[in-house]
Amino acid sequence: MAINWASRYSSIVDERFRLMSVTQAAVSDTYSFDGVNTVNVYSIPTKEMNDYQMAGNQRYGVPDELGDSIQTLTMTQDRSFTFTIDRRNYQDTMMVKESGTALRRQLEEIVTPEIDIYRLAVIAANAGNMETAVINIGGNNANAYSEFLKGTTTLLDNKAPLAGTVAFISAHFYKAIRLDSAFILPSDIAQGNLIRGQVGEVDSIPLVYVPTSYLPAGTNFLLTNRIANTAPMKISEYRIHDNPPGINGWLIEGRFYYDCFVLNNKRNVIYHHKAA
């Protein structure tokens, strides 16, 4: 005689881990894209100094017209998603496919990481400073902290402000700098105003840990400042349609029209450190 064992499905969904946006501190919305998808940004050069001449009629030097250059910023990322939840499927799966929860899951696990990854890729690709080195973990050869200071001194030599600079670090570099005896995690970091994902700081620069998959391949850390990056978000819409035509249930849709740009005259405030 066959025996059919009883079974039960739990109403508690096994959710995946997720992160909120980690790049917001590194971008700004300085330039308005309202009504357009392209913005032209002027850059105005300067002139070198001359030795003043005590004779002649061009004593200050030979004058020429001050020029300009234009950087064209055109938005390209127009992304969307959609899915349905049939009312019968909702009811026959112990109501675990609730539309609001499903939408939030989509935003946190798919949309937000995609935007963060895109922004970091654009910033790294336009870095004005690039360094490659092997990061040694632990022992007398530990060099994570010294390599990081190499980046900050490069920015200082470029007259870049350290105020507002953020360091996005990979898992490998996070491990290396924590095991570097020269690096001391500030004991009072939990008392300060932390940005999302911050795990420490060096010279008042927040260290923001991001998953290795968020950064371009081989990246150890990326120093950047929001003054260099503008990240317009023209459309950020998502909605739940209850019983739309042709569907007994819910239709969930979302659209995100966004981009990220690095300003030409501020590329030198970005430092990209990669594995040799």
Residue pairs with C-beta under 8 A, 6 or more apart in sequence:
9 93
9 94
10 94
11 94
11 95
11 96
13 96
13 101
15 105
16 109
18 105
18 108
18 109
19 108
19 112
19 113
19 116
19 197
19 211
20 108
20 112
20 196
21 112
21 115
21 116
21 196
22 116
22 168
22 196
22 197
22 208
22 210
22 214
23 115
23 116
23 119
23 120
23 168
23 231
24 196
25 166
25 195
25 196
25 206
25 208
25 226
26 119
26 123
26 166
26 168
26 224
26 225
26 226
26 229
27 119
27 226
27 229
27 230
27 231
27 260
28 226
28 227
28 229
28 230
28 231
29 230
29 231
29 232
29 233
30 230
31 39
31 41
31 73
31 230
31 232
32 39
33 39
33 75
33 232
33 234
34 234
37 74
37 75
37 234
38 72
38 73
38 74
38 75
39 72
39 73
40 70
40 71
40 72
40 73
41 70
41 71
41 72
41 73
41 263
41 264
42 68
42 69
42 70
43 68
43 69
43 70
43 71
43 264
43 265
44 66
44 68
45 66
45 67
45 68
45 69
47 66
50 60
50 61
52 59
52 60
53 59
53 60
53 61
69 264
71 263
71 264
73 230
73 259
73 261
74 259
75 232
75 234
75 257
75 258
75 259
76 259
77 118
77 256
77 257
77 258
77 259
78 235
78 255
78 256
78 257
79 111
79 114
79 255
79 256
79 257
79 258
80 253
80 254
80 255
80 256
81 106
81 110
81 111
81 253
81 254
82 251
82 252
82 253
82 254
83 102
83 106
83 252
84 247
84 249
84 250
84 251
84 252
85 97
85 99
85 102
85 249
85 250
85 252
86 247
86 248
86 249
87 248
87 249
87 250
88 248
88 249
89 97
89 249
90 97
90 98
90 249
90 250
99 240
99 250
99 252
100 240
102 252
103 238
103 240
103 252
103 254
106 238
106 252
106 254
107 238
107 254
111 254
111 256
113 214
115 256
115 258
116 210
116 214
117 213
117 214
118 258
118 260
119 229
119 231
119 260
120 168
120 210
120 214
120 215
120 216
120 222
121 216
122 229
122 260
122 261
122 262
123 222
123 224
123 228
123 229
123 260
123 262
123 270
124 215
124 216
124 219
124 222
124 270
124 272
125 216
126 262
126 267
126 270
127 222
127 224
127 267
127 270
127 271
127 272
128 158
128 267
128 268
128 269
128 270
128 271
129 151
129 154
129 155
129 158
129 268
129 270
129 271
129 272
130 271
130 272
130 273
130 274
131 147
131 150
131 151
131 154
131 271
131 272
131 273
131 274
132 273
132 274
132 275
132 276
133 143
133 147
133 220
133 273
133 275
133 276
134 275
134 276
135 143
135 144
135 147
135 172
135 173
135 176
135 220
135 275
136 142
136 143
136 144
136 176
137 144
137 175
137 176
137 179
138 176
138 179
138 180
142 176
142 179
142 180
142 181
142 182
143 180
144 173
144 176
144 177
144 179
144 180
144 183
145 177
145 180
145 182
145 183
145 202
146 182
147 220
147 273
148 167
148 177
148 202
148 221
148 273
149 202
149 203
151 167
151 221
151 223
151 271
151 273
152 162
152 165
152 202
152 203
152 205
152 223
154 271
155 162
155 165
155 223
155 268
155 269
155 271
156 162
158 268
158 269
159 268
160 225
160 268
160 269
161 225
161 227
161 269
162 203
162 204
162 205
163 204
164 225
164 226
164 227
165 205
165 223
165 224
165 225
165 269
166 195
166 205
166 206
166 208
166 223
166 224
166 225
166 226
167 202
167 205
167 206
167 207
167 208
167 221
167 222
167 223
168 208
168 210
168 214
168 215
168 221
168 222
168 224
169 177
169 199
169 207
169 208
169 209
169 210
169 220
169 221
169 222
170 210
170 212
170 215
170 219
170 220
170 221
171 209
171 211
171 212
172 212
172 220
172 275
173 220
173 221
173 273
174 199
174 207
174 209
177 183
177 200
177 207
178 185
178 200
183 200
183 202
185 200
186 200
186 201
189 198
189 200
189 201
194 206
195 206
195 208
196 208
197 208
197 209
197 210
198 206
198 207
198 208
199 207
199 208
199 209
200 206
200 207
201 207
205 223
215 222
216 272
216 274
218 274
218 275
219 272
219 273
219 274
219 275
220 273
220 274
220 275
221 273
222 270
222 271
222 272
222 273
223 270
223 271
223 272
223 273
224 269
224 270
224 271
225 266
225 269
225 270
227 266
227 269
228 262
228 263
228 266
228 267
228 269
228 270
229 260
229 261
229 262
229 263
230 260
230 261
230 263
231 258
231 259
231 260
231 261
232 258
232 259
233 256
233 257
233 258
234 257
234 258
235 255
235 256
235 257
235 258
236 256
236 257
236 258
237 254
237 255
237 256
238 252
238 253
238 254
238 255
239 252
239 253
239 254
240 250
240 251
240 252
241 247
241 250
241 251
241 252
241 253
242 250
243 249
243 250
244 251
262 270
